[in-house]
Amino acid sequence: MKISRRQLLQKGVPGLGWLAAMDLCAREASSFDPVKHIHMKPRASRVIYIFLEGGLSQLDSYDHKPALQKYAGQALPDSISPPQFTFAPQGTIIPSPFEWNHYGQSGTYASELFPEVNSRHIDDLCFIHSLHHKSNDHITAKTVLHTGVPLEVRPTLGSWLIYGLGSENENLPGYIDIVPTDPNRPTGFLPAEYIGTSVTRPNRKTGDLLWENLKPRFTEQRRHIDFIEALNHSSNPVDRKISEMEMAFRMQTEAPEIMDINRESAATKKLYGIGEDHTDEFGKALLLARRFSEAGVRYVTVNHATPRYGNLWDQHSELEKGHRGNAHAVDRPIAALLHDLERRGLLEDTLVMCGSEFGRTPTFEFFDGATGRHQNGRDHNPHGFSMWFAGGGTKPGYHHGATDDFGYFATKDTVSIHDLHATILKIMGVDHEELTYNQSGRHFRLTDVYGNAVDEILS
């Protein structure tokens, strides 16, 4: 029997649509492994990542180099070959403008930049002084730090952790990004459920942190979910979609309570510097991080990136003024977070980490090479920089790796970003070589085909 093209479409398209929908659901279901990827005993169950965006100078914080003072005003020696690419022509060596002292029983030599952290918690910190990568601009450097690659759209460390371990609280996301400058970092090839949920920048009038999706629309959302459940008959992928929507609904009943920091005591708010001009904004962010972590959020990033004291931590000029102002805003809240976690018995199984996407150069950069005008600051330096850790089974008072005499290049016990990621995964009980995701016929992993955990920093 002959049928017209219109009849063929009328009879066939609904069936094709159903097949396409079933195929989509099957693909989605096959890409998800509900088995959690615990490969070893975890040292920590949660991470709080304090990200100082722009490039904290290792040479003016925790990587002391006497050679900068000794050879101030001179060119770098021939033994130090500057990289081929810098943002501006490099000048002579400039010393650190900050005073340095020994702190704690560990005798850690640190600058005066973070007085409260240094005086109260220096012996709790574990340092890596030999981090390095090859990305010199902020965008690719941040991408490398969070995903392991500079340009491709890949899942972040947080997304990988939630994919592998899940969330500890079914009513909250497993990964929360507080005051990010680039919110909603993509999950790459991982399903969208593993994306970081952003808590937006503070309201400049009230200082309150905002969560745009938390709106009083419970009745409408409940009806929407009930309607979809009524349409559902048997498909497991649809069940999972419904459970995700249920989680979003439940989140709006629990998250506002957690975000209400007025529930904290006056003493706790004072500890974080809340209500004081310089520390109020970041104090609220870190207190919120503690509250989310305590409630079972596995991975929380807290970003400090305010132009109030310069362009982020990116001091190409006026380094002393910019770094002092930024440090004044974060020092007390960071010390408060460490103290708060410790007194609540949470620091032992919480990994706190703090650092930037890269460090700074030991030389100043010319503003105008023709006239010799220069800026009193430092250029980007991804070739050797520092990061510290606390809790989570890391060795307190320990220093790993080193840069050269001028702090330009990592030279001893060097640590790549893949090594860093492998170490964090191991702290969380995950073997970086075993945590994979099958995409387009290839098993991808956070560390690609590289990386070794830095066991030396683990207790």
C-alpha positions as CSV (number, residue, x, y, z in Angstrom):
1,M,0.0,0.0,0.0
2,K,1.3,3.4,-1.0
3,I,1.3,6.2,1.6
4,S,2.0,9.8,1.1
5,R,5.0,11.6,2.7
6,R,2.6,13.4,5.0
7,Q,1.1,10.1,6.2
8,L,4.6,8.7,6.7
9,L,5.6,11.6,8.8
10,Q,2.3,11.5,10.8
11,K,2.7,7.8,11.5
12,G,6.4,7.6,11.9
13,V,7.6,10.7,13.7
14,P,5.9,10.0,17.0
15,G,7.7,6.6,17.1
16,L,11.0,8.2,16.1
17,G,10.6,10.7,18.8
18,W,10.0,8.0,21.3
19,L,13.1,6.1,20.1
20,A,15.2,9.3,20.3
21,A,14.0,10.0,23.8
22,M,14.7,6.4,24.9
23,D,18.2,6.6,23.3
24,L,18.9,9.9,25.1
25,C,17.9,8.5,28.4
26,A,19.9,5.3,27.8
27,R,23.0,7.3,26.9
28,E,22.6,9.4,30.0
29,A,22.0,6.4,32.2
30,S,25.0,4.6,30.9
31,S,27.3,7.5,31.5
32,F,26.5,7.6,35.2
33,D,28.1,5.2,37.6
34,P,26.3,5.2,41.0
35,V,29.1,3.3,42.7
36,K,31.2,5.8,44.7
37,H,34.9,5.8,44.0
38,I,36.4,5.2,47.4
39,H,39.8,3.5,46.8
40,M,41.5,4.0,50.1
41,K,40.9,5.3,53.6
42,P,40.2,9.0,53.2
43,R,42.0,11.5,55.4
44,A,39.3,14.1,54.8
45,S,35.7,14.2,53.9
46,R,35.4,17.8,52.8
47,V,37.5,20.6,51.2
48,I,37.4,24.3,51.7
49,Y,39.5,26.1,49.0
50,I,40.3,29.7,49.7
51,F,41.3,31.2,46.3
52,L,43.1,34.5,46.3
53,E,42.5,35.5,42.7
54,G,45.1,37.5,40.8
55,G,48.4,36.2,42.1
56,L,49.5,36.4,45.7
57,S,53.3,37.1,45.7
58,Q,55.1,34.1,47.2
59,L,58.1,36.4,47.6
60,D,56.2,38.7,49.9
61,S,54.3,36.1,51.9
62,Y,55.9,32.7,52.6
63,D,58.9,32.1,50.3
64,H,61.7,34.3,51.8
65,K,64.6,35.1,49.5
66,P,67.4,37.1,51.0
67,A,69.0,37.4,47.6
68,L,66.3,40.0,46.7
69,Q,67.6,42.4,49.3
70,K,71.2,41.6,48.6
71,Y,71.0,42.1,44.8
72,A,68.3,44.8,44.8
73,G,68.6,47.1,41.8
74,Q,70.7,44.6,39.8
75,A,69.7,42.4,36.9
76,L,69.0,38.7,37.4
77,P,72.2,36.6,37.2
78,D,72.9,34.6,34.1
79,S,72.0,31.4,35.9
80,I,68.3,32.6,36.0
81,S,66.9,32.7,32.5
82,P,63.6,34.5,32.5
83,P,60.8,32.8,30.5
84,Q,60.2,33.9,26.9
85,F,56.9,35.4,27.6
86,T,56.1,38.2,30.2
87,F,53.4,40.8,30.0
88,A,56.0,43.7,30.2
89,P,59.7,44.0,29.8
90,Q,61.4,43.0,33.0
91,G,63.6,45.3,35.0
92,T,65.9,44.7,37.9
93,I,65.5,42.8,41.1
94,I,63.2,44.4,43.8
95,P,63.3,43.3,47.4
96,S,60.2,42.5,49.5
97,P,58.8,45.7,51.2
98,F,57.6,43.6,54.1
99,E,59.3,42.7,57.4
100,W,60.0,39.0,57.9
101,N,60.1,37.0,61.1
102,H,60.1,33.4,62.5
103,Y,56.7,32.3,63.8
104,G,55.6,29.3,65.9
105,Q,57.4,26.3,67.1
106,S,58.0,25.3,63.5
107,G,60.1,28.5,63.1
108,T,58.4,29.2,59.8
109,Y,59.9,32.3,58.3
110,A,57.0,34.5,57.0
111,S,56.3,38.1,56.1
112,E,54.2,40.4,58.2
113,L,51.4,40.2,55.6
114,F,49.2,37.8,57.5
115,P,49.8,38.5,61.2
116,E,46.8,36.7,62.7
117,V,47.3,33.5,60.6
118,N,51.0,33.5,61.4
119,S,50.7,34.2,65.1
120,R,47.8,31.8,65.8
121,H,48.0,29.1,63.2
122,I,51.4,28.9,61.5
123,D,52.1,25.5,63.1
124,D,48.9,24.2,61.6
125,L,49.9,24.9,58.1
126,C,51.6,22.7,55.5
127,F,53.3,24.4,52.6
128,I,54.2,23.5,49.1
129,H,56.7,26.0,47.7
130,S,57.4,24.4,44.3
131,L,54.1,24.5,42.4
132,H,54.4,25.3,38.7
133,H,52.6,25.3,35.4
134,K,53.0,27.1,32.0
135,S,50.0,29.5,31.8
136,N,50.9,33.1,32.3
137,D,47.6,34.8,31.9
138,H,44.8,34.8,34.5
139,I,42.1,33.0,32.5
140,T,44.2,30.0,31.4
141,A,46.0,29.9,34.7
142,K,42.7,29.7,36.7
143,T,41.5,27.1,34.2
144,V,44.6,25.0,34.8
145,L,44.4,25.3,38.5
146,H,40.7,24.2,38.6
147,T,40.6,21.7,35.7
148,G,44.2,20.6,35.0
149,V,44.1,21.9,31.4
150,P,44.5,25.5,30.1
151,L,42.0,25.8,27.2
152,E,39.7,22.8,26.9
153,V,36.3,22.8,28.7
154,R,36.9,20.2,31.3
155,P,35.3,19.4,34.7
156,T,36.8,21.1,37.7
157,L,38.3,19.4,40.7
158,G,35.1,20.0,42.6
159,S,33.0,18.4,39.9
160,W,35.3,15.4,39.8
161,L,35.0,14.9,43.5
162,I,31.2,15.1,43.5
163,Y,31.1,12.7,40.6
164,G,33.3,10.3,42.4
165,L,32.0,10.7,46.0
166,G,28.6,12.3,45.9
167,S,27.3,14.7,48.5
168,E,27.0,14.0,52.2
169,N,23.7,15.9,52.4
170,E,21.0,15.0,49.9
171,N,19.3,18.3,50.5
172,L,22.3,20.4,49.5
173,P,24.6,20.5,46.5
174,G,27.9,18.7,46.9
175,Y,29.9,21.6,45.4
176,I,29.3,25.3,46.3
177,D,31.2,28.2,44.8
178,I,31.1,31.3,47.0
179,V,31.4,34.8,45.4
180,P,33.1,33.5,42.2
181,T,34.3,36.0,39.6
182,D,33.4,33.4,36.9
183,P,30.3,31.7,38.2
184,N,28.9,28.5,36.9
185,R,32.1,26.9,35.8
186,P,31.2,24.3,33.2
187,T,31.3,20.6,34.0
188,G,32.8,19.7,30.7
189,F,31.7,16.2,29.7
190,L,30.4,15.4,33.2
191,P,26.6,15.6,33.6
192,A,25.3,19.0,34.7
193,E,24.3,17.8,38.1
194,Y,28.0,18.0,39.1
195,I,28.4,21.7,38.4
196,G,29.3,24.1,41.2
197,T,26.3,26.0,42.6
198,S,27.2,29.7,42.9
199,V,26.5,31.9,45.9
200,T,26.8,35.3,44.2
201,R,28.7,38.4,45.2
202,P,27.6,40.3,48.3
203,N,24.9,42.9,48.0
204,R,26.9,46.1,48.2
205,K,24.2,47.9,50.3
206,T,23.6,45.2,52.9
207,G,26.7,43.0,52.6
208,D,24.4,40.0,52.5
209,L,25.3,37.0,50.3
210,L,22.7,36.1,47.7
211,W,21.6,32.8,46.2
212,E,19.5,33.8,43.2
213,N,17.7,30.5,42.9
214,L,16.5,30.6,46.4
215,K,13.1,32.2,45.9
216,P,9.8,31.6,47.8
217,R,8.1,29.7,45.0
218,F,7.7,26.4,46.8
219,T,4.0,25.8,45.9
220,E,4.7,26.3,42.2
221,Q,7.8,24.1,42.2
222,R,5.9,21.3,44.2
223,R,3.1,21.3,41.6
224,H,5.7,21.2,38.8
225,I,7.4,18.1,40.3
226,D,4.1,16.4,41.1
227,F,3.0,17.0,37.4
228,I,6.2,15.4,36.1
229,E,5.8,12.4,38.5
230,A,2.3,11.9,37.2
231,L,3.7,11.6,33.6
232,N,6.4,9.2,34.7
233,H,5.7,5.5,34.2
234,S,8.9,3.5,34.3
235,S,12.0,5.1,33.0
236,N,14.9,5.2,35.5
237,P,16.6,8.2,33.9
238,V,13.3,10.1,34.3
239,D,13.3,9.0,37.9
240,R,16.7,10.4,38.4
241,K,15.7,13.7,36.8
242,I,12.7,13.9,39.2
243,S,15.0,13.2,42.2
244,E,17.3,16.0,41.0
245,M,14.3,18.4,41.0
246,E,13.2,17.1,44.4
247,M,16.7,17.9,45.7
248,A,16.4,21.4,44.3
249,F,13.1,21.8,46.0
250,R,14.5,20.4,49.3
251,M,17.5,22.7,49.0
252,Q,15.3,25.7,49.1
253,T,13.9,24.6,52.5
254,E,17.4,24.0,54.1
255,A,19.8,26.3,52.4
256,P,18.2,29.6,53.6
257,E,18.6,28.5,57.2
258,I,22.3,27.7,56.6
259,M,22.8,31.1,54.9
260,D,21.3,33.0,57.8
261,I,24.5,33.8,59.6
262,N,22.5,35.8,62.1
263,R,21.9,32.5,63.8
264,E,25.6,32.6,64.9
265,S,26.6,34.1,68.2
266,A,27.9,37.6,68.5
267,A,31.3,36.2,69.6
268,T,31.5,34.1,66.4
269,K,30.7,37.0,64.1
270,K,33.2,39.1,65.9
271,L,35.8,36.3,65.5
272,Y,35.4,36.5,61.7
273,G,35.4,40.3,61.6
274,I,31.8,40.6,60.6
275,G,30.5,44.1,61.0
276,E,34.0,45.6,60.6
277,D,34.8,47.6,57.5
278,H,37.7,45.7,56.1
279,T,36.8,42.1,57.1
280,D,33.0,42.1,56.9
281,E,32.7,40.8,53.3
282,F,35.2,38.0,53.4
283,G,34.3,37.1,57.0
284,K,30.7,36.4,55.9
285,A,32.0,34.3,53.0
286,L,34.2,32.1,55.2
287,L,31.6,31.8,57.9
288,L,29.2,30.6,55.3
289,A,31.8,28.2,54.0
290,R,32.1,26.7,57.5
291,R,28.3,26.4,57.8
292,F,27.9,24.7,54.5
293,S,30.8,22.3,55.2
294,E,29.4,21.4,58.6
295,A,26.1,20.7,56.9
296,G,27.7,18.1,54.6
297,V,28.7,20.1,51.5
298,R,31.8,18.2,50.3
299,Y,33.6,20.9,48.2
300,V,33.4,24.6,48.9
301,T,35.5,27.3,47.1
302,V,35.6,30.8,48.6
303,N,37.0,33.4,46.2
304,H,38.6,36.7,47.2
305,A,38.7,39.0,44.3
306,T,37.7,42.5,45.1
307,P,39.1,45.6,43.3
308,R,38.8,47.6,46.5
309,Y,42.5,47.5,47.2
310,G,43.8,47.3,43.7
311,N,43.1,44.9,40.8
312,L,42.5,41.7,42.7
313,W,45.9,40.3,44.1
314,D,47.3,41.3,40.7
315,Q,49.7,44.1,41.8
316,H,51.7,45.0,38.7
317,S,52.1,48.4,40.5
318,E,51.8,49.5,44.1
319,L,52.5,46.0,45.3
320,E,52.9,46.9,49.0
321,K,49.7,49.0,49.2
322,G,47.6,46.4,47.2
323,H,48.9,43.4,49.1
324,R,48.6,45.0,52.5
325,G,45.0,46.0,51.8
326,N,44.0,42.6,50.4
327,A,45.7,40.8,53.2
328,H,44.0,43.0,55.8
329,A,40.7,41.9,54.4
330,V,41.4,38.1,54.5
331,D,43.9,37.5,57.3
332,R,41.4,37.7,60.3
333,P,38.7,35.7,58.6
334,I,41.1,33.0,57.5
335,A,42.5,32.7,61.1
336,A,38.9,32.6,62.4
337,L,38.0,29.8,60.0
338,L,40.9,27.7,61.1
339,H,40.1,28.3,64.8
340,D,36.4,27.7,64.3
341,L,36.9,24.4,62.5
342,E,39.4,23.3,65.1
343,R,37.2,24.1,68.1
344,R,34.3,22.2,66.5
345,G,36.4,19.2,65.8
346,L,36.1,19.6,62.1
347,L,39.7,20.6,61.1
348,E,41.0,17.0,61.3
349,D,38.8,15.8,58.5
350,T,38.5,19.1,56.6
351,L,41.2,20.0,54.1
352,V,41.6,23.8,54.0
353,M,43.8,25.0,51.1
354,C,44.8,28.6,50.2
355,G,46.6,30.0,47.2
356,S,46.4,31.8,43.9
357,E,46.6,30.8,40.2
358,F,50.3,31.8,40.1
359,G,52.9,33.8,42.0
360,R,54.9,36.9,41.1
361,T,58.3,37.7,39.6
362,P,61.4,38.8,41.6
363,T,61.9,41.7,39.2
364,F,59.8,44.8,38.4
365,E,58.3,45.5,35.0
366,F,58.7,48.5,32.8
367,F,55.7,50.7,32.3
368,D,57.4,52.4,29.3
369,G,60.6,50.9,28.0
370,A,61.4,53.9,25.9
371,T,61.5,56.3,28.9
372,G,62.6,53.8,31.5
373,R,59.4,54.4,33.6
374,H,58.6,51.4,35.7
375,Q,55.9,50.2,38.0
376,N,56.5,49.3,41.6
377,G,55.1,45.8,41.3
378,R,55.7,42.3,40.1
379,D,54.6,40.5,36.9
380,H,52.9,37.1,36.7
381,N,55.0,34.0,37.6
382,P,53.5,30.5,37.1
383,H,57.0,28.9,37.2
384,G,57.4,28.7,40.9
385,F,54.8,29.6,43.6
386,S,53.4,28.5,47.0
387,M,50.2,27.2,48.5
388,W,49.4,26.2,52.0
389,F,47.1,23.5,53.5
390,A,45.6,22.8,56.9
391,G,43.9,19.8,58.4
392,G,42.8,16.9,56.2
393,G,45.8,14.7,57.2
394,T,48.4,17.1,56.0
395,K,51.6,17.5,58.0
396,P,51.4,20.6,60.2
397,G,54.5,22.9,60.2
398,Y,55.9,21.1,57.1
399,H,57.5,22.7,54.1
400,H,57.8,20.9,50.8
401,G,59.9,21.9,47.8
402,A,61.7,25.1,47.0
403,T,62.3,27.7,44.3
404,D,65.7,29.0,43.2
405,D,67.6,31.7,45.2
406,F,65.5,34.4,43.6
407,G,62.1,32.7,43.8
408,Y,61.5,32.5,40.0
409,F,61.5,28.8,39.2
410,A,60.5,25.7,41.2
411,T,63.8,23.7,41.5
412,K,63.5,21.2,44.3
413,D,60.8,18.5,44.7
414,T,58.7,20.3,42.1
415,V,54.9,19.8,42.1
416,S,52.8,20.1,38.9
417,I,49.1,20.9,39.0
418,H,48.4,17.3,38.1
419,D,50.5,16.3,41.2
420,L,48.4,18.7,43.3
421,H,45.2,17.3,42.0
422,A,46.4,13.7,42.6
423,T,47.3,14.6,46.2
424,I,43.9,16.2,46.9
425,L,42.0,13.2,45.5
426,K,44.2,10.9,47.6
427,I,43.4,12.9,50.7
428,M,39.7,12.4,49.9
429,G,40.3,8.6,49.5
430,V,40.3,8.6,45.7
431,D,43.0,7.1,43.4
432,H,43.4,9.7,40.6
433,E,44.2,6.9,38.1
434,E,41.0,5.0,38.9
435,L,38.6,7.9,38.9
436,T,37.6,8.0,35.2
437,Y,34.7,9.0,32.9
438,N,34.1,7.4,29.5
439,Q,33.6,10.1,26.9
440,S,33.6,9.4,23.1
441,G,35.4,6.1,23.6
442,R,38.1,7.5,25.9
443,H,38.5,7.2,29.7
444,F,39.2,10.7,30.9
445,R,40.5,11.6,34.3
446,L,41.3,14.8,36.1
447,T,45.0,14.3,35.9
448,D,44.9,13.1,32.3
449,V,47.9,10.7,31.9
450,Y,50.1,12.5,34.5
451,G,50.4,13.2,38.2
452,N,51.7,11.6,41.3
453,A,50.4,12.3,44.8
454,V,52.8,14.2,47.0
455,D,53.0,11.7,49.9
456,E,55.6,13.8,51.7
457,I,53.0,16.3,52.8
458,L,50.6,13.7,54.2
459,S,50.8,12.6,57.9
